[in-house]
């Protein structure tokens, strides 16, 4: 079937602006036909067969729509698995709307009749013709102009095009007509027809600009997400030596990059360069191409492409240049790397420069790395604390303690505050070199510069002093730790025991013993009184343990820090540590990556950080377990990044890992939210292949989105599948779908669902019927709505107040008898205190049906309060119609039953009386109203004064003013202030 885009119809919005997919994936119907339930106006569904079915039903469906809909397993069994097919068969004319049913064995007039209203001025002159000439069809195409690409116009022209081809074996369309027809079909998103026609005409050499048309349809397929068809058509064009347009290349490449199709991207991009369209390269595409080439061990080709683009004066993206620089560094080809950077005058970002320098320090040593740093500085590089930390740590590893101090001095001279890791490395280096006496000075310098030592700093100091048996210094460090609030110190009085316990070496059972032998052969150190002491332990193990602690000063343990930060909920610190690990070139373990991903997924703010992590550590990411990858898919889907989530899902498939049911659901809802219908169907096919079914909480959003797209067949398929999996959930889904269809403009299908329930012997209650009725009213299909209200009356269903009021605005367009029936029905159901019948009368009056309104009033036995309101409405309507005889009659009735006359009615009556100089009647009317309601005195006087002034009746005005002054003397001035008669305004 064709891929097209419907125009918006009425108020239905996006549902008709979504592309139609192939029949095996989904179809959108345009809603041009109205699903009427009966032929007689006003009866519709209320025929004997349907009514009888509802009366004889054995089940009652008195449910609320939505989540409150109580499921019934027995009811689901009664409905049976065939209910979806039953509904589709009832709406077959709707679902077949987009399918090709045109037959060519008809006259030209029959064909023109279908589209005469689309462009009368173009088609009228062919009305009496028996056949079309090629020139005639071209004139018709030109006559439709830009509007030809609208779906209805395109369908008509496509049928006319085929009819013209079939009218005679000798008929041949003009090449220009062929070009225009293919273009129209493509613009109308009837891509299947456009493609088949294009291939046929191209084989027959009946086109004037095949390259443009191939480009257009290829681009359209790409934009619609049908990359397989797009690539196939692209290959077909290139096999014919046709050159696609630049925009076609760009759109196709962007979509392929989005799907991470590396081989296809390289193939299409290289082809674009070969045809001379390299100047149309976009930055994101180039970054992807260079990365793919480097990953595929085609580094030299990547450099050639960059140089080729440079010759075209194209600005190369920073991402591409950084990728090349990293690969040079990875290959340890520092000379070429620097030559490349200097040639392009490009400086990578700081974190990448630090990573490159760390790699150089590891592979070539700090001296070579420092030389590279100086060359980078000529490009504008500004080292930071991490840069100097890298050089200091690596110098200490190389046993170049003097160089480490020089780097520290250089750091101070540039007013850069070194990090704790730099001091840790120097302290460890000092102990390693045997210069333990200087360690305390380094610690003092740290504290003086307000760089707080960390636990690792104290571990290094204690290990170093233990190594050299400096127990006085150990005691000093322990006191410093207590002063600085370190809480990890063990209890006890023995200094050595506390130190060893803090270092985790208490398992060695170290004991201090005195050497009493002559000459102190075992003594390792002496106390303040000269006793020779030594440590009674496995000395070799003890020394190895201390050396390991000192070595840790030179190698950052970032993995444990990341895990600790994540477990404490400090995601910001964990991200900083991750960034630090990248700059140092450290490997983040899968366990650390797992903890970090869990923490990032817990907060929507950090979703982009998850994506960055995937890019930075693709190999580590591939080692994560199924639970974590499922979590990533769900998180990305919830945050409108479903395309990226789909790529993670592919990782699960490639590794054969299980996919959770929730993962499919989140991904499908994500595609729905992003309105990515192509991605939705791709995921739908995969999910249904693995027997996916949604939970109740996820069912409603999916149904809502499917209805907004108009994909009703698949919605029915979705709820039908629940019969086997979740029979107790089926009817909830059925009710929700019915309501959503009525809300989104597909009430005709909702009504078919309602009829299906009746045919299955279900006694349908109020909620379902009224939802369908309201849907028809929203779509302005009032006849169908009235028929459904007939069912309510027939079944004595008491409708909700808001539903009555909603429907009455349309009921008033029909005969008064129907309105009277509804009013009587309301009275029988004890709704007489509801002012809904006032809505009926007011609507009848508003539409000029005053006589019908009066007959409704006379036929209803309404309460006094409501009668006053209705009588005032009728009186005012007669006043507006200037039917004063009727006004007098209504006024007499009101006076007779002592009905209250409203201010609006009084104003109209006074105006009429003053215009006819019936001043005494106006005064008498004022007095009548005053007797019943004293609170309106001032308003009544003001209205009467205004119209007396208009008639220049000064004497009556003066009499009224005297009366008002008399009233004023009895009441406070503030409450009854009287304006000057000269300033009276009409109320």
Secondary structure in CASP SS format (residue, H / E / C, confidence):
PFRMAT SS
TARGET T0000
AUTHOR 0000-0000-0000
METHOD secondary structure of the structure
MODEL  1
X C 1.00
X C 1.00
X C 1.00
X C 1.00
X E 1.00
X C 1.00
X C 1.00
X C 1.00
X C 1.00
X C 1.00
X C 1.00
X C 1.00
X H 1.00
X H 1.00
X H 1.00
X H 1.00
X H 1.00
X C 1.00
X E 1.00
X C 1.00
X C 1.00
X C 1.00
X C 1.00
X C 1.00
X C 1.00
X C 1.00
X C 1.00
X C 1.00
X C 1.00
X C 1.00
X C 1.00
X C 1.00
X C 1.00
X C 1.00
X C 1.00
X C 1.00
X C 1.00
X C 1.00
X C 1.00
X C 1.00
X C 1.00
X C 1.00
X C 1.00
X C 1.00
X C 1.00
X C 1.00
X C 1.00
X H 1.00
X H 1.00
X H 1.00
X H 1.00
X H 1.00
X H 1.00
X H 1.00
X H 1.00
X H 1.00
X C 1.00
X C 1.00
X E 1.00
X E 1.00
X E 1.00
X C 1.00
X C 1.00
X C 1.00
X C 1.00
X C 1.00
X C 1.00
X C 1.00
X C 1.00
X C 1.00
X C 1.00
X C 1.00
X H 1.00
X H 1.00
X H 1.00
X H 1.00
X H 1.00
X H 1.00
X H 1.00
X C 1.00
X C 1.00
X C 1.00
X H 1.00
X H 1.00
X H 1.00
X H 1.00
X H 1.00
X H 1.00
X H 1.00
X H 1.00
X C 1.00
X H 1.00
X H 1.00
X H 1.00
X H 1.00
X C 1.00
X C 1.00
X C 1.00
X C 1.00
X C 1.00
X C 1.00
X C 1.00
X C 1.00
X C 1.00
X C 1.00
X C 1.00
X C 1.00
X H 1.00
X H 1.00
X H 1.00
X H 1.00
X H 1.00
X H 1.00
X C 1.00
X C 1.00
X C 1.00
X C 1.00
X C 1.00
X C 1.00
X H 1.00
X H 1.00
X H 1.00
X H 1.00
X H 1.00
X H 1.00
X H 1.00
X C 1.00
X C 1.00
X C 1.00
X C 1.00
X C 1.00
X C 1.00
X C 1.00
X H 1.00
X H 1.00
X H 1.00
X H 1.00
X H 1.00
X H 1.00
X H 1.00
X H 1.00
X H 1.00
X H 1.00
X H 1.00
X H 1.00
X H 1.00
X H 1.00
X H 1.00
X H 1.00
X C 1.00
X H 1.00
X H 1.00
X H 1.00
X H 1.00
X H 1.00
X H 1.00
X H 1.00
X H 1.00
X H 1.00
X H 1.00
X H 1.00
X H 1.00
X H 1.00
X H 1.00
X H 1.00
X H 1.00
X C 1.00
X C 1.00
X C 1.00
X C 1.00
X C 1.00
X C 1.00
X C 1.00
X C 1.00
X H 1.00
X H 1.00
X H 1.00
X H 1.00
X H 1.00
X H 1.00
X H 1.00
X H 1.00
X H 1.00
X H 1.00
X H 1.00
X H 1.00
X H 1.00
X C 1.00
X C 1.00
X C 1.00
X H 1.00
X H 1.00
X H 1.00
X H 1.00
X H 1.00
X H 1.00
X H 1.00
X H 1.00
X H 1.00
X H 1.00
X H 1.00
X H 1.00
X H 1.00
X C 1.00
X C 1.00
X C 1.00
X C 1.00
X C 1.00
X C 1.00
X H 1.00
X H 1.00
X H 1.00
X H 1.00
X H 1.00
X H 1.00
X H 1.00
X H 1.00
X H 1.00
X H 1.00
X H 1.00
X H 1.00
X H 1.00
X H 1.00
X C 1.00
X C 1.00
X C 1.00
X H 1.00
X H 1.00
X H 1.00
X H 1.00
X H 1.00
X H 1.00
X H 1.00
X H 1.00
X H 1.00
X H 1.00
X H 1.00
X H 1.00
X H 1.00
X C 1.00
X C 1.00
X C 1.00
X C 1.00
X C 1.00
X C 1.00
X H 1.00
X H 1.00
X H 1.00
X H 1.00
X H 1.00
X H 1.00
X H 1.00
X H 1.00
X H 1.00
X H 1.00
X H 1.00
X H 1.00
X H 1.00
X C 1.00
X C 1.00
X C 1.00
X H 1.00
X H 1.00
X H 1.00
X H 1.00
X H 1.00
X H 1.00
X H 1.00
X H 1.00
X H 1.00
X H 1.00
X H 1.00
X H 1.00
X H 1.00
X C 1.00
X C 1.00
X C 1.00
X H 1.00
X H 1.00
X H 1.00
X C 1.00
X C 1.00
X H 1.00
X H 1.00
X H 1.00
X H 1.00
X H 1.00
X H 1.00
X H 1.00
X H 1.00
X H 1.00
X H 1.00
X H 1.00
X H 1.00
X H 1.00
X C 1.00
X C 1.00
X C 1.00
X H 1.00
X H 1.00
X H 1.00
X H 1.00
X H 1.00
X H 1.00
X H 1.00
X H 1.00
X H 1.00
X H 1.00
X H 1.00
X H 1.00
X H 1.00
X C 1.00
X C 1.00
X C 1.00
X C 1.00
X C 1.00
X C 1.00
X H 1.00
X H 1.00
X H 1.00
X H 1.00
X H 1.00
X H 1.00
X H 1.00
X H 1.00
X H 1.00
X H 1.00
X H 1.00
X H 1.00
X H 1.00
X C 1.00
X C 1.00
X C 1.00
X H 1.00
X H 1.00
X H 1.00
X H 1.00
X H 1.00
X H 1.00
X H 1.00
X H 1.00
X H 1.00
X H 1.00
X H 1.00
X C 1.00
X C 1.00
X C 1.00
X C 1.00
X C 1.00
X H 1.00
X H 1.00
X H 1.00
X H 1.00
X H 1.00
X H 1.00
X H 1.00
X H 1.00
X H 1.00
X H 1.00
X H 1.00
X H 1.00
X H 1.00
X H 1.00
X H 1.00
X C 1.00
X H 1.00
X H 1.00
X H 1.00
X H 1.00
X H 1.00
X H 1.00
X H 1.00
X H 1.00
X H 1.00
X H 1.00
X H 1.00
X H 1.00
X C 1.00
X C 1.00
X C 1.00
X C 1.00
X C 1.00
X C 1.00
X C 1.00
X H 1.00
X H 1.00
X H 1.00
X H 1.00
X H 1.00
X H 1.00
X H 1.00
X H 1.00
X H 1.00
X H 1.00
X H 1.00
X H 1.00
X H 1.00
X C 1.00
X C 1.00
X C 1.00
X H 1.00
X H 1.00
X H 1.00
X H 1.00
X H 1.00
X H 1.00
X H 1.00
X H 1.00
X H 1.00
X H 1.00
X H 1.00
X H 1.00
X H 1.00
X C 1.00
X C 1.00
X C 1.00
X C 1.00
X C 1.00
X C 1.00
X H 1.00
X H 1.00
X H 1.00
X H 1.00
X H 1.00
X H 1.00
X H 1.00
X H 1.00
X H 1.00
X H 1.00
X H 1.00
X H 1.00
X H 1.00
X C 1.00
X C 1.00
X C 1.00
X H 1.00
X H 1.00
X H 1.00
X H 1.00
X H 1.00
X H 1.00
X H 1.00
X H 1.00
X H 1.00
X H 1.00
X H 1.00
X H 1.00
X H 1.00
X C 1.00
X C 1.00
X C 1.00
X C 1.00
X C 1.00
X C 1.00
X H 1.00
X H 1.00
X H 1.00
X H 1.00
X H 1.00
X H 1.00
X H 1.00
X H 1.00
X H 1.00
X H 1.00
X H 1.00
X H 1.00
X H 1.00
X C 1.00
X C 1.00
X C 1.00
X H 1.00
X H 1.00
X H 1.00
X H 1.00
X H 1.00
X H 1.00
X H 1.00
X H 1.00
X H 1.00
X H 1.00
X H 1.00
X H 1.00
X H 1.00
X C 1.00
X C 1.00
X C 1.00
X C 1.00
X C 1.00
X C 1.00
X C 1.00
X C 1.00
X C 1.00
X C 1.00
X C 1.00
X H 1.00
X H 1.00
X H 1.00
X H 1.00
X H 1.00
X H 1.00
X H 1.00
X H 1.00
X H 1.00
X C 1.00
X C 1.00
X H 1.00
X H 1.00
X H 1.00
X C 1.00
X C 1.00
X E 1.00
X E 1.00
X E 1.00
X E 1.00
X C 1.00
X C 1.00
X C 1.00
X C 1.00
X C 1.00
X C 1.00
X C 1.00
X C 1.00
X C 1.00
X C 1.00
X E 1.00
X E 1.00
X C 1.00
X C 1.00
X C 1.00
X C 1.00
X C 1.00
X E 1.00
X E 1.00
X E 1.00
X E 1.00
X E 1.00
X C 1.00
X C 1.00
X H 1.00
X H 1.00
X H 1.00
X H 1.00
X H 1.00
X H 1.00
X H 1.00
X H 1.00
X H 1.00
X H 1.00
X H 1.00
X H 1.00
X H 1.00
X H 1.00
X C 1.00
X C 1.00
X C 1.00
X C 1.00
X C 1.00
X H 1.00
X H 1.00
X H 1.00
X H 1.00
X H 1.00
X H 1.00
X H 1.00
X H 1.00
X H 1.00
X H 1.00
X C 1.00
X C 1.00
X C 1.00
X H 1.00
X H 1.00
X H 1.00
X H 1.00
X H 1.00
X H 1.00
X H 1.00
X H 1.00
X H 1.00
X H 1.00
X H 1.00
X H 1.00
X H 1.00
X H 1.00
X C 1.00
X C 1.00
X C 1.00
X C 1.00
X C 1.00
X H 1.00
X H 1.00
X H 1.00
X H 1.00
X H 1.00
X H 1.00
X H 1.00
X H 1.00
X H 1.00
X H 1.00
X H 1.00
X H 1.00
X C 1.00
X C 1.00
X H 1.00
X H 1.00
X H 1.00
X H 1.00
X H 1.00
X H 1.00
X H 1.00
X H 1.00
X H 1.00
X H 1.00
X H 1.00
X H 1.00
X H 1.00
X C 1.00
X H 1.00
X H 1.00
X H 1.00
X H 1.00
X C 1.00
X C 1.00
X C 1.00
X C 1.00
X H 1.00
X H 1.00
X H 1.00
X H 1.00
X H 1.00
X H 1.00
X H 1.00
X H 1.00
X H 1.00
X H 1.00
X H 1.00
X H 1.00
X H 1.00
X C 1.00
X C 1.00
X C 1.00
X H 1.00
X H 1.00
X H 1.00
X H 1.00
X H 1.00
X H 1.00
X H 1.00
X H 1.00
X H 1.00
X H 1.00
X H 1.00
X H 1.00
X H 1.00
X C 1.00
X C 1.00
X C 1.00
X C 1.00
X C 1.00
X C 1.00
X H 1.00
X H 1.00
X H 1.00
X H 1.00
X H 1.00
X H 1.00
X H 1.00
X H 1.00
X H 1.00
X H 1.00
X H 1.00
X H 1.00
X H 1.00
X C 1.00
X C 1.00
X C 1.00
X H 1.00
X H 1.00
X H 1.00
X H 1.00
X H 1.00
X H 1.00
X H 1.00
X H 1.00
X H 1.00
X H 1.00
X H 1.00
X H 1.00
X H 1.00
X C 1.00
X C 1.00
X C 1.00
X C 1.00
X C 1.00
X C 1.00
X H 1.00
X H 1.00
X H 1.00
X H 1.00
X H 1.00
X H 1.00
X H 1.00
X H 1.00
X H 1.00
X H 1.00
X H 1.00
X H 1.00
X H 1.00
X H 1.00
X C 1.00
X C 1.00
X H 1.00
X H 1.00
X H 1.00
X H 1.00
X H 1.00
X H 1.00
X H 1.00
X H 1.00
X H 1.00
X H 1.00
X H 1.00
X H 1.00
X H 1.00
X H 1.00
X C 1.00
X H 1.00
X H 1.00
X H 1.00
X H 1.00
X H 1.00
X H 1.00
X H 1.00
X H 1.00
X H 1.00
X H 1.00
X H 1.00
X H 1.00
X H 1.00
X H 1.00
X H 1.00
X H 1.00
X H 1.00
X C 1.00
X C 1.00
X C 1.00
X H 1.00
X H 1.00
X H 1.00
X H 1.00
X H 1.00
X H 1.00
X H 1.00
X H 1.00
X H 1.00
X H 1.00
X H 1.00
X H 1.00
X H 1.00
X C 1.00
X C 1.00
X E 1.00
X E 1.00
X E 1.00
X C 1.00
X H 1.00
X H 1.00
X H 1.00
X H 1.00
X H 1.00
X H 1.00
X H 1.00
X H 1.00
X H 1.00
X H 1.00
X H 1.00
X H 1.00
X H 1.00
X C 1.00
X C 1.00
X C 1.00
X H 1.00
X H 1.00
X H 1.00
X H 1.00
X H 1.00
X H 1.00
X H 1.00
X H 1.00
X H 1.00
X H 1.00
X H 1.00
X H 1.00
X H 1.00
X C 1.00
X C 1.00
X C 1.00
X C 1.00
X C 1.00
X C 1.00
X H 1.00
X H 1.00
X H 1.00
X H 1.00
X H 1.00
X H 1.00
X H 1.00
X H 1.00
X H 1.00
X H 1.00
X H 1.00
X C 1.00
X C 1.00
X C 1.00
X C 1.00
X H 1.00
X H 1.00
X H 1.00
X H 1.00
X H 1.00
X H 1.00
X H 1.00
X H 1.00
X H 1.00
X H 1.00
X H 1.00
X H 1.00
X H 1.00
X C 1.00
X C 1.00
X C 1.00
X C 1.00
X C 1.00
X C 1.00
X C 1.00
X H 1.00
X H 1.00
X H 1.00
X H 1.00
X H 1.00
X H 1.00
X H 1.00
X H 1.00
X H 1.00
X H 1.00
X H 1.00
X C 1.00
X C 1.00
X C 1.00
X H 1.00
X H 1.00
X H 1.00
X H 1.00
X H 1.00
X H 1.00
X H 1.00
X H 1.00
X H 1.00
X H 1.00
X C 1.00
X C 1.00
X C 1.00
X C 1.00
X H 1.00
X H 1.00
X H 1.00
X H 1.00
X H 1.00
X H 1.00
X H 1.00
X H 1.00
X H 1.00
X H 1.00
X H 1.00
X H 1.00
X H 1.00
X H 1.00
X H 1.00
X H 1.00
X H 1.00
X C 1.00
X C 1.00
X C 1.00
X H 1.00
X H 1.00
X H 1.00
X H 1.00
X H 1.00
X H 1.00
X H 1.00
X H 1.00
X H 1.00
X H 1.00
X H 1.00
X H 1.00
X H 1.00
X C 1.00
X C 1.00
X C 1.00
X C 1.00
X C 1.00
X C 1.00
X H 1.00
X H 1.00
X H 1.00
X H 1.00
X H 1.00
X H 1.00
X H 1.00
X H 1.00
X H 1.00
X H 1.00
X H 1.00
X H 1.00
X H 1.00
X C 1.00
X C 1.00
X C 1.00
X H 1.00
X H 1.00
X H 1.00
X H 1.00
X H 1.00
X H 1.00
X H 1.00
X H 1.00
X H 1.00
X H 1.00
X H 1.00
X H 1.00
X H 1.00
X H 1.00
X C 1.00
X H 1.00
X H 1.00
X H 1.00
X H 1.00
X H 1.00
X H 1.00
X H 1.00
X H 1.00
X H 1.00
X H 1.00
X H 1.00
X H 1.00
X H 1.00
X H 1.00
X H 1.00
X H 1.00
X H 1.00
X C 1.00
X C 1.00
X C 1.00
X H 1.00
X H 1.00
X H 1.00
X H 1.00
X H 1.00
X H 1.00
X H 1.00
X H 1.00
X H 1.00
X H 1.00
X H 1.00
X H 1.00
X H 1.00
X H 1.00
X H 1.00
X H 1.00
X H 1.00
X C 1.00
X C 1.00
X C 1.00
X C 1.00
X C 1.00
X C 1.00
X C 1.00
X C 1.00
X C 1.00
X C 1.00
X H 1.00
X H 1.00
X H 1.00
X C 1.00
X C 1.00
X C 1.00
X C 1.00
END
